[in-house]
Amino acid sequence: MSTKANSRGDWGTVGHGVQWDKWPGEFLLNAEVRYDRNPKRKTSKGSVPGDVMEAAAKRVCAGQSVRDVADESGIPKTTLHRYVAKMNTEESPRFTPNYFVNRVFSEEEEKSLSEYLLRASKHHHGLASKETRVLAYEYAVRNKKKFPSGWNETKSATYDWLYGFMKRNPSLSIHSPEATSLSQVLTRPMWLPSLGI
């Protein structure tokens, strides 16, 4: 195939799925997958506040029908039925969804990891994103955490985990490393990692 510009000056598709964008030196692969990490909500799942759910479940336990309470409060019948059953079987049920069930690290462990990364950067040992993902994998393995199987294949955490970790820890940032003189590094006290890795 040839690389001829069309009448508008744009470059078209050139063999093997490579698409030229305005200039042959800058190209994007058609097979590249891009998706939105913050998609707009398409359903109302999980949007009922806990106190409203608890009040509705108590009304059903007091004798009202599930259907009537669900219609009045705008809660799906099956969801209300599930929370009523939970209320009857558990001693102190939670009336909000548990979004933390698949998190790899607890809040304390993530705080420890973010403090380690901040301390390392202050001592001119800042980690790149790949090194941070490898560190998270090693930290999870060392602490016998349950993590996705993909982590074992790459021996590092995923980009999605790093994105979520950075979002939960706004004190961290990714930027290009600064040049550091040898005298500046040597005047700092020696420091040992505190994560136990």
PLY file of the C-alpha trace (Angstrom):
ply
format ascii 1.0
element vertex 197
property float x
property float y
property float z
element edge 196
property int vertex1
property int vertex2
end_header
0.00 0.00 0.00
1.11 3.51 -0.54
1.02 6.50 1.74
-0.73 9.13 -0.34
-2.37 12.13 1.21
-5.99 12.72 0.29
-7.39 16.04 -0.90
-7.68 17.38 2.66
-4.04 16.67 3.45
-4.83 13.87 5.94
-3.04 10.53 5.72
-5.13 7.40 5.39
-4.75 3.85 6.64
-1.49 2.23 5.66
-1.18 -1.63 5.71
-1.25 -3.84 8.80
-3.71 -1.74 10.80
-1.48 1.31 11.25
-3.32 4.59 10.91
-1.39 7.72 10.13
-2.66 10.84 11.79
-1.91 14.00 9.74
1.77 13.17 9.35
3.48 9.83 8.67
5.81 10.21 11.67
2.93 10.24 14.18
0.77 7.14 14.12
-1.73 5.28 16.26
-2.40 1.57 16.12
-6.00 0.59 15.35
-5.71 -2.29 17.82
-4.98 0.09 20.69
-7.72 -0.16 23.30
-8.73 2.98 25.13
-11.49 3.20 27.69
-12.75 5.74 30.14
-11.59 5.12 33.72
-14.41 7.30 35.06
-17.47 6.26 33.07
-20.83 7.91 33.60
-23.30 5.90 35.65
-25.84 4.00 33.57
-27.79 2.52 36.48
-28.87 3.64 39.92
-27.30 0.63 41.67
-25.77 1.48 45.01
-27.21 5.00 45.05
-29.73 4.49 47.89
-28.38 5.96 51.14
-27.94 3.53 54.03
-30.42 5.27 56.34
-33.17 5.15 53.68
-32.49 1.45 53.08
-32.55 0.71 56.80
-35.85 2.60 57.29
-37.43 0.71 54.36
-36.24 -2.66 55.70
-37.66 -1.84 59.14
-41.04 -0.97 57.56
-41.09 -4.37 55.82
-40.17 -6.13 59.08
-43.03 -4.23 60.77
-45.55 -5.81 58.38
-45.75 -3.77 55.17
-45.30 -5.60 51.88
-41.95 -5.48 50.10
-43.60 -4.30 46.89
-45.43 -1.36 48.52
-42.35 -0.15 50.40
-40.16 -0.57 47.30
-42.57 1.45 45.16
-42.88 4.23 47.75
-39.17 4.56 48.44
-37.89 3.97 44.89
-35.77 0.96 45.85
-35.74 -2.13 43.58
-37.81 -4.97 45.07
-35.04 -7.56 44.93
-32.57 -5.21 46.61
-35.01 -4.43 49.40
-35.81 -8.13 49.81
-32.08 -8.93 50.10
-31.56 -6.28 52.80
-34.64 -7.47 54.72
-33.26 -11.03 54.71
-29.90 -9.68 55.83
-31.61 -7.76 58.64
-33.40 -10.92 59.83
-30.26 -13.09 59.83
-27.42 -10.80 60.87
-27.02 -9.10 64.21
-25.81 -5.73 62.88
-26.10 -5.65 59.08
-24.66 -2.90 56.91
-27.15 -1.12 54.68
-24.68 0.17 52.10
-22.85 -1.76 49.37
-19.42 -3.15 50.25
-17.19 -1.72 47.55
-14.00 -2.61 49.46
-14.40 -6.37 49.18
-11.84 -6.74 46.37
-9.24 -4.24 47.55
-5.77 -5.74 47.80
-4.44 -3.66 50.69
-6.17 -2.30 53.77
-6.22 1.44 54.41
-3.33 1.15 56.88
-1.22 -0.83 54.40
-1.89 1.68 51.61
-0.99 4.51 53.98
2.25 2.72 54.85
3.05 2.21 51.16
2.35 5.85 50.29
4.49 7.07 53.23
7.31 4.81 52.03
7.07 6.26 48.51
7.07 9.84 49.85
10.05 9.16 52.11
11.96 7.53 49.26
11.34 10.51 46.98
12.55 12.94 49.65
15.80 10.96 49.82
16.23 11.13 46.02
15.17 7.51 45.49
11.81 8.20 43.87
10.27 5.23 42.09
8.92 5.25 38.55
5.41 3.93 37.95
6.72 0.52 36.84
8.91 0.24 39.95
5.96 1.27 42.13
3.82 -1.47 40.59
6.58 -4.04 41.17
6.92 -2.82 44.79
3.15 -3.21 45.32
3.29 -6.77 43.94
6.20 -7.70 46.22
4.44 -6.09 49.19
1.29 -8.11 48.45
3.24 -11.36 48.10
5.24 -10.74 51.28
2.07 -10.03 53.27
0.19 -13.00 51.71
-2.55 -10.80 50.27
-5.19 -11.93 47.81
-4.56 -10.20 44.49
-5.56 -10.64 40.81
-3.90 -13.50 38.95
-2.58 -11.08 36.32
-0.16 -9.73 38.91
1.63 -13.10 38.98
2.06 -13.13 35.20
3.75 -9.72 35.04
5.23 -9.80 38.56
3.76 -6.33 39.08
0.48 -4.63 39.89
-1.70 -3.39 37.04
-2.01 0.16 35.75
-5.60 0.20 37.01
-4.42 -0.57 40.55
-1.82 2.20 40.31
-4.46 4.62 39.01
-6.79 3.80 41.91
-3.92 3.97 44.42
-2.90 7.41 43.15
-6.52 8.56 43.30
-6.89 7.35 46.90
-3.57 8.99 47.88
-3.59 12.51 46.43
-0.33 13.40 48.22
1.51 11.27 45.62
2.22 12.49 42.12
4.02 11.22 39.05
6.48 13.58 37.45
9.85 13.51 35.73
12.82 13.05 38.06
14.93 16.08 38.84
18.68 16.17 38.45
20.44 15.73 41.79
24.07 16.53 42.42
26.31 14.00 44.14
27.10 16.40 46.99
23.40 16.88 47.69
22.88 13.13 47.93
25.95 12.52 50.11
24.98 15.16 52.68
21.70 13.40 53.42
21.73 10.74 56.18
21.65 7.14 55.02
18.21 5.63 55.18
16.90 2.09 55.13
13.57 0.93 53.68
10.96 0.40 56.37
8.50 -1.81 54.52
10.47 -4.98 55.16
10.96 -5.86 51.50
0 1
1 2
2 3
3 4
4 5
5 6
6 7
7 8
8 9
9 10
10 11
11 12
12 13
13 14
14 15
15 16
16 17
17 18
18 19
19 20
20 21
21 22
22 23
23 24
24 25
25 26
26 27
27 28
28 29
29 30
30 31
31 32
32 33
33 34
34 35
35 36
36 37
37 38
38 39
39 40
40 41
41 42
42 43
43 44
44 45
45 46
46 47
47 48
48 49
49 50
50 51
51 52
52 53
53 54
54 55
55 56
56 57
57 58
58 59
59 60
60 61
61 62
62 63
63 64
64 65
65 66
66 67
67 68
68 69
69 70
70 71
71 72
72 73
73 74
74 75
75 76
76 77
77 78
78 79
79 80
80 81
81 82
82 83
83 84
84 85
85 86
86 87
87 88
88 89
89 90
90 91
91 92
92 93
93 94
94 95
95 96
96 97
97 98
98 99
99 100
100 101
101 102
102 103
103 104
104 105
105 106
106 107
107 108
108 109
109 110
110 111
111 112
112 113
113 114
114 115
115 116
116 117
117 118
118 119
119 120
120 121
121 122
122 123
123 124
124 125
125 126
126 127
127 128
128 129
129 130
130 131
131 132
132 133
133 134
134 135
135 136
136 137
137 138
138 139
139 140
140 141
141 142
142 143
143 144
144 145
145 146
146 147
147 148
148 149
149 150
150 151
151 152
152 153
153 154
154 155
155 156
156 157
157 158
158 159
159 160
160 161
161 162
162 163
163 164
164 165
165 166
166 167
167 168
168 169
169 170
170 171
171 172
172 173
173 174
174 175
175 176
176 177
177 178
178 179
179 180
180 181
181 182
182 183
183 184
184 185
185 186
186 187
187 188
188 189
189 190
190 191
191 192
192 193
193 194
194 195
195 196
